[in-house]
Amino acid sequence: MDKPIRVCMVLEGSYPFITGGVAAWVQDIIQGLPEIEFSLLTFSPQANQKLRYTLPPNVKEHVDLVLSDAPRKNAGKRPKKRSIAAVLQFHQHMFENKVVDFNALIGAPKRLEEFDNGLLRDKNLWNLLVQSNLRKNPAYPFSDYFWAWQSSHRLLFNTLQAKAPEADIYHAISTGFAGLASLVASRKRNKPFLLTEHGLYHKEREIEIRKADFVRGYQRDMWINIYNNLSKICYQSADVVTALFEENRQKQIELGADPTKCLVIPNGIDIERFSSVERKKKPGFHVGLVGRIVSIKDVKTYIAVAKIVLEQIPEATFYAIGPTDEEPEYYRECVAMVESFHIQDRFIFTGRQNVLEYYAFLDLMLLTSVREAQPLVILEGWVAGVPCISTKVGNAPEMLDYDERFLAPSKDPEKLAKNVMYVYQHPELMKEINERNKQKAIRLYNKKDLIQRYRDLYAQLGPEKWKSRAGEVT
């Protein structure tokens, strides 16, 4: 009997500890491929988090690491000259905004434990740090720059030291530290590196960094450069790169991915499950947001839309359908906002629910996110018979045919409310449009097709075929 293919999925801040689109996608892939064994290498902000998913039986190993405090050996020992040269080159390229050669960092030390605070015992590296601060960060204290430098390098070097489970394929579900760990494991073990992106990791991190008040001066540029370069080296080094839609594929190619190795594999949903919904019209007009109550979903804009619409459609009811415990402070702020608008009798936070029960009667779905990739809730709603309005994020504009009746800029409650009014005023037209959208979802976004694409991809990268290809690598 042939030994099953073993795939190590590498994830950062996601499955199986966080619910959401990416995590649901991972669970679907693992459950949909029971003949393949999976290992998980996950990077988390803290240890011993509660699992939000039951791991399927074909998950054979799970290693969870906290990068910021990963255990380190030989701390403080002076590194070898080759390691110092690799770090100096790393910084030179970073300052000149060139592509950083992470392969040199991977291959330089005899032991990856050499990459530690002992680096700063070397006079050349300490001088580099001081001069970099004077050149790039003169308006801020050296201590700020030092701790930013230490923090960023600790994350990088702990990633380089991460011991991934043995596998036939290393499959990173983003660039960043997950991508770097997959690259290291694939190089050390001569195994293929498969990279899948839902959003664009480096762009998401840049948005967060630019919003953070505590990241100042060149610290900001340093972090952005690190994330950009992590993405570049992952794109350039991966044996196969997949994106959810063509626009993101083109952006991956712009940053160095080989076009011949870049594939578009769109999201997919369980068509049978969502098409089984029996629609039952309720009195009034019912609008839903399906998603976690977190800042990235911009529930506050959704609440503002509700306030505007209720002034024109007083019989409307708005639902925020999803878990409230991921960002509890944000949830409390949302509740306070609803109360301050005096709409709590028409706005309901449902908590975690079976969404099919809501798809049965919702008249409209609203997506107010500030960041998405290819939102599953749009597809679910279409197949269940619910039209959708969305902000112009990720692949949503293309999915909605760039139709301004159903699209609005992020954080624009007035435009979103105008679109809601359009749907309310044109019920018969919406039935026609939604039937077209339903057929489009069935044709293009079937989860069975998604799973088969990855089954084929894993087979193409499996041990036997990879051996013949690896022998050709110089």
Secondary structure, DSSP 8 states (H G I E B T S, - for coil): -----EEEEEEES-TTTS-SHHHHHHHHHHHH-TTSEEEEEEE-SSSS---SS---TTEEEEEEE-GGG---SSTT----HHHHHHHHHHHHHHHTT----HHHHHHS-SSGGGSSGGGGGSHHHHHHHHHHHHHH-TTS-HHHHHHHHHHHHHHHHHHHH------SEEEESSSHHHHHHHHHHHHHHT--EEEEESS-HHHHHHHHHHH-TT--HHHHHHHHHHHHHHHHHHHHH-SEEEESSHHHHHHHHHTT--GGGEEE----B-HHHHHT------SSEEEEEES-SSGGGTHHHHHHHHHHHHTT-TTEEEEEEB---SSHHHHHHHHHHHHHTT-TTTEEEEES--HHHHHTT-SEEEE--S--SS-HHHHHHHHHT--EEEES-TTHHHHTTT-GGGEE-TT-HHHHHHHHHHHHH-HHHHHHHHHHHHHHHHHH-BHHHHHHHHHHHHHHTSHHHHHHHHTT--
